[in-house]
Amino acid sequence: MRKMDLLIKGGAIFDGTGKDSFEADIGIVGDKIAFISKPSAFSSQRSEKIIDARGLAVAPGFIDTHGHSDFTLLADPRAEGKLFQGVTTEINGNCGLSAAPLYNEAIIQREKDLRELGIRERWSTLREYLMILERRKLAINFVTLAGHGNIRASVIGYKNKTSNAAEIKKMQKLLKQAVSEGAIGLSTGLIYPPGIYSDTKELISLARILSDKDRFIYTSHMRSEGERLIEAIQEVLHIASKADIRVHISHIKTSGRENWHKIDKAISLIEDARKKGLKVTCDRYPYTAASTDLDAVLPPWVYDGGSEEEIKRLKHLMTKERIKKEILQRHPDKDYWKSVSVSSVSSEKNRWMEGRALFYISKKIHKDPVDTLFRILTDEKLRVSAIFSSMNEDNLRRFLSLPYTMIGSDSSARSTDGPTYKGKPHPRGFGTFPRFIGRYIRDEGLMSMSEAIYRVTMLPSKTFGINGRGIIKKGAFADITIFDPDRIIDKAKFGKPFLRPGGIYYVIVNGVPALWEGRSTGRRTGKILRKGVL
């Protein structure tokens, strides 16, 4: 037998299938698992490197079903925040925003992001983007959806209008091209411009392009996760039915205390659809605080025409009063502003605001919270991220417990230094997976460890068509995470979001150790997975 490149000895193998763990040795040759056998069946002399995994859990590399690393991986391909969590594969292009296609107003809108991250290359197609990304030599495997926001902005721009037949045809063409170049499906972000301006008919017309439901997927950040949550779920299920496509609900939640009671109806809708044969899944991060752009607080009509028009409205006295009135109608409780915190700004003068709630910022600058909101958005030219504490812990547990719920960090890949080390981002970027396994599985017993590992490995692999990953078996790709079930835990906090988790000691990507005895090896052997297939 050929000498092993790596031998993992004596660990408790959670193979990703949901079955009970078993003790075995794993031999790796190249980027594949060469054998799985009873401990000591093969001599240690047959391997270049040996990991003594006795007392540790050995699992397939975790799959982050909801990433936003499309641009941060270009700026810094080390992806430390993901690797430290045991993530070896990430699904990107979520919430309607992908790296491509980028034409016309879409590329103009992204220009600030690229410049801010120091990215010099420019591209239009997914093929061009993936070629650039491949040259970076990624630390983790990369999968992407095609963002509806990109597609609509490339054809229609950021205008508040219903698409016509000619525009839909152009969007269909761009989607077909993205899929032919490697996208695994279509994602929508229906609270963000320009996706917010699309109607259900447009979304069905695009999703039908991908009607081979066993091959592609439609994922959605729905139109509402609070006030109109039920209607939003009904729309997603309607699209799935009419387009005959698998559907995946992104970061499912009940946002806002007044909407917490809707969880029973929300789950009932999904489970009724599943009983009728619709393939419906979802993902969730294990926190009760969300994060997105601060201007998500504004009424949707304010976005019409793109960022420059939005800023003009925020500066126009009468328009600003109208916006303020609508915001206060929706959020009349002053305590709401204690639940909204600035996580990152682009200017140095406002850096002190990072990590602080709008309520306290407003006290500091002697303005009311809404006027403070307007000032920050105009000062920063809308480039402000925020954290919104609006969810319920019991509802979180219920969503996590659903057998079709996977784990998605809803974060971009960041590192502990370099261009992505800035601001006070949501701690999920460094804590999601160890928090799920350490707090909710080990400490609270939400489900068995075997089931939990299935949720972060084989289930997402099957759902998104990532062949040969998410499972430990002979011939599978050697993406493996080794951790101590008694010690794995998140340490990142809202005030200190870059703290690495504890209890994860080895992470192997395509047969090569990226994390060894808890330390980064600097090896970057991730691959671009086009359509989930190498």
Secondary structure as GFF3:
##gff-version 3
##sequence-region A 1 534
A	DSSP	beta_strand	4	13	.	.	.	ID=ss1
A	DSSP	beta_strand	22	29	.	.	.	ID=ss2
A	DSSP	beta_strand	32	37	.	.	.	ID=ss3
A	DSSP	three_ten_helix	44	46	.	.	.	ID=ss4
A	DSSP	beta_strand	47	52	.	.	.	ID=ss5
A	DSSP	beta_strand	57	60	.	.	.	ID=ss6
A	DSSP	beta_strand	62	64	.	.	.	ID=ss7
A	DSSP	alpha_helix	72	75	.	.	.	ID=ss8
A	DSSP	alpha_helix	80	83	.	.	.	ID=ss9
A	DSSP	beta_strand	87	92	.	.	.	ID=ss10
A	DSSP	alpha_helix	105	116	.	.	.	ID=ss11
A	DSSP	alpha_helix	126	135	.	.	.	ID=ss12
A	DSSP	beta_strand	141	144	.	.	.	ID=ss13
A	DSSP	beta_strand	146	147	.	.	.	ID=ss14
A	DSSP	alpha_helix	148	155	.	.	.	ID=ss15
A	DSSP	alpha_helix	165	180	.	.	.	ID=ss16
A	DSSP	beta_strand	185	189	.	.	.	ID=ss17
A	DSSP	three_ten_helix	195	197	.	.	.	ID=ss18
A	DSSP	alpha_helix	200	207	.	.	.	ID=ss19
A	DSSP	three_ten_helix	208	210	.	.	.	ID=ss20
A	DSSP	beta_strand	217	221	.	.	.	ID=ss21
A	DSSP	alpha_helix	229	243	.	.	.	ID=ss22
A	DSSP	beta_strand	246	249	.	.	.	ID=ss23
A	DSSP	three_ten_helix	257	262	.	.	.	ID=ss24
A	DSSP	alpha_helix	263	275	.	.	.	ID=ss25
A	DSSP	beta_strand	280	284	.	.	.	ID=ss26
A	DSSP	beta_strand	289	293	.	.	.	ID=ss27
A	DSSP	three_ten_helix	294	297	.	.	.	ID=ss28
A	DSSP	three_ten_helix	300	303	.	.	.	ID=ss29
A	DSSP	alpha_helix	307	315	.	.	.	ID=ss30
A	DSSP	alpha_helix	317	330	.	.	.	ID=ss31
A	DSSP	three_ten_helix	334	338	.	.	.	ID=ss32
A	DSSP	beta_strand	340	344	.	.	.	ID=ss33
A	DSSP	three_ten_helix	351	353	.	.	.	ID=ss34
A	DSSP	alpha_helix	358	365	.	.	.	ID=ss35
A	DSSP	alpha_helix	369	379	.	.	.	ID=ss36
A	DSSP	beta_strand	385	389	.	.	.	ID=ss37
A	DSSP	alpha_helix	393	401	.	.	.	ID=ss38
A	DSSP	beta_strand	405	407	.	.	.	ID=ss39
A	DSSP	alpha_helix	428	435	.	.	.	ID=ss40
A	DSSP	pi_helix	436	443	.	.	.	ID=ss41
A	DSSP	alpha_helix	449	455	.	.	.	ID=ss42
A	DSSP	alpha_helix	458	464	.	.	.	ID=ss43
A	DSSP	beta_strand	480	483	.	.	.	ID=ss44
A	DSSP	beta_strand	504	509	.	.	.	ID=ss45
A	DSSP	beta_strand	512	516	.	.	.	ID=ss46
A	DSSP	beta_strand	519	520	.	.	.	ID=ss47
###
